[in-house]
Amino acid sequence: MPFDPLPESLSELCRPPFAADFRAVELGCGDGRLLGLLRRKGLPCTGLDRLPRAAGSMADVVGDACRPPFLPGSIDLLVAGNFVRHLLPRRPDGAFLREWLGLLRPGGSLFVLEDEPGGGAAAANYRDLQAFLARLDPLGRGPLVSADAFRQALAPDLAATVRDGGVMDNRWPLDAAAVMTMLASGRPAPGRTAARLLAAIGANGVAYGRQWWCRLANPSGSELR
């Protein structure tokens, strides 16, 4: 999902002009909403996803985002939006971050952006929705993870690569009617999680709430060990 506003330090990196060999990649670009936002900001960004366009993604490159098909030290900017939380349940040590950092050129950046749990009834409904979807697809999805939980889970070598981060409101609109239609399509039985979510969203709406971001950098551009 997109983020509004983008972190200022990421927005600054989206502004032309760019060097002729500048390379930016969104990891796990999915339906391309964040990718499109980055491009509208002026960033010449490549989308990477394991699913091809024929399967609904907006990928320019098809491949495993945990082991991207790029040479070490060849990327200036990597962006992972609402993607890391889907990897952490299976890889809680965050080893995939080392792989990503190893792709960066010296001075390059890796931006992790995620939805922050909590913050009012509508945002709580979104948190509960994501937890429900994660239970339905435990191998492909993960529940929301907070900025603090992410930072605390980092091994010391990864924590040393953190340059800055923050938490702020996400103003990007969420279509409550579409969410309710999706939940209702499964014909949820009364009292079940989907039915309770439908009632809660009908009463209080659903919203992204807050977002967090973290910028990591590998000064050497070489793979961390």
Secondary structure, 3 states (H helix, E strand, C coil): CCCCCCCHHHHHHCCCCCCCCCCEEEECCCCCHHHHHHHHCCCCEEEEECCCHHHCCCCCEECCCCCCCCCCCCEEEEEEECCHHHHCCCCCCCHHHHHHHHCEEEEEEEEEEEEECCCCHHHHHHHHHHHHHHHHCCCCCCCCCCHHHHHHHCCHHHHCCEEEEEEEECCCCCCHHHHHHHHHCCCCCCCCHHHHHHHHHHHHCCCCCEEEEEEECCCCCCCCC
